[in-house]
Amino acid sequence: MACKEISGQLNAAGVAFAIVISRFNSFFTAQLLKGALDCIERHGGKPEQVTVVWVPGANELPLLAEKLAATGKYQAIVALGAVIRGATAHADLINGQVSRSLAKTAMSHGVPVINAVVSAENLEQAVERSGTKAGNKGWDGALAAIEMASLYKQLG
């Protein structure tokens, strides 16, 4: 029996993206943004297809992702941030709330909202995930956004 298979295409041409990015830990987030923009461009996207919105910190990412999703102007939203564990449980609280809130926005508005927030135990891990030996989570988030926008388009 043959089954119907639907696969996302990795073509960013014509897709409107919003990138919400945290200014906190900008040493890392600026590298995540470079990775995300590079990914979109290498997959056929143009700079004018991307709206970048800076927010104070990771905790504010879901607030602006929600506002952007509600406009209906974007086929995918990518949230970029860097949360580095300190001596308290604060990082866990931020990461959990951001993740839940971004998922809720995606479900409420029917638009892919990709969580590309680096969650690191220490500075070394943050560096690794922001463009060195462990890759660039901004690139990964943009790639997921491209694929998900394609799938949403195919499924109507």
N, C-alpha and C positions, 0 to 999 in steps of 0.2 A: 504494500500500500504506500503510495506517495503522499508525503505530507507537504503542506504549504509552509515555507520558511521565509521569514522576513528578517532582513539584516540591515543595519544602519550603514549608510554610505559616509565615507570620510571626506565630504566635500562641503566646505564652508561658504562657497560662492552664494551670494544672495541671502545669507542667513543674518538676521539682526541679533547681535549679542549684547548683553550688558555684563560688565564685570564690576562687582562691588569689592572694594579692596580696603583693608585696614591700614591706617597710617601708623598705628602702634607696631613696633618691630619693623619699621620700614626698610631697614637694612635687608631683611628677608623678603618682605612683601614686594619690594621693587623688583627683585629678581624673579619672583613668581609671576608678576605682571609681564615682564619681558618674555618669559617662557610661554605664557598664555597667548600673547600677541603674536609671537613667532609661530606658534602652532597654527593659529587661525590663518595667518598669511601663507604658510607653507601648504595649507589645505585649500587654497583658492579664495580665501577671504580678503577683504580690503579694509584698511583702517577706518573708512567712513561707515562701515557696518558695525563698529564697536563703540559703545558708550561706556566710559570708565567713570565710576563714582567712588570717591574716597570718603571713608567714614573714620571716626576717631579710633575705634578698636574693634576687635572681633565680635564683641557683644552687640555691636550696632549693625553688623552685617545682615542679620535677618530682617531688621526693620526696613532697610532700604531695598533688600531683595523683594520683600512683600510689596512695597510701593511700586517698584519697577514692574513686577509681575502683573500688578493690577492695571497697568496702563495698556496691556495687550500689544505693546510695540515690539516685544522681543520674543524670538523663538527659543532662546536659551539664556540662562543667567549663570554666571560663575562667581562664587564667593571665594575671595583670597584673603588669607590671614595667617598669622603665625602665633601660636600659643605655646609658650615654653614653661614647663613645670617649674615651680619654685618650691619653697619650703612648706607651702600650705596646699589645701585642696582646691584653691581658687581655679586652677587650670582645668580640673575635672568638671567643675561647675560650669565654666564658660564653654568648654568643648561639648558637653552634653546638651546644654540649652541651645547652642548655635546649631548643632546637628539636628535636633528635634524641630526647631523652628524653621530651618531651611526646608526640611522634608515636608512640613505642614504647608508651607507656601507653595511648593511644587504641586502637592495634592489638591490644594484649594483652587489654584488658578490654571491647572493643566498645562504648565510650562516646566520644562526641565530646569531645576535649580541644583547646580552641582556644588557640592561641598569640597572645596580644594584648600581647606585650612590645614596648615601644617600643625600637627600636634606632636610636640617633641619633649623628650625627657630632659634635654640639655641643649646648650648652644651648638655642640658638635652635630647632633642629630638635625637641628634646624638648618644648619649650613648644608648638610648632606642632602636634605630634601628640597632645598631651594636652588638647585642648579649644579651640584657637584656629583659625587659618585653614586648617590641614590636617585639621581634624576631631578626633575623639576616638577613639583606637584601642580604648579600653574599650567605647565604644558599638559600634564595628565588631565587636569580639570577641563581645559579647553577641548581636548580630544574627546572626552566623554560628552561634553556639551554638543559638539559637532555631530557625533553619532546619535545622541538622543534626539536632537532637533530633526534629524533625518527620519528616525523611527516615528516620531510624533506626526510628521508630515505624511508619511506613508499610511499611518493608521487613521488619519483624519482627525 
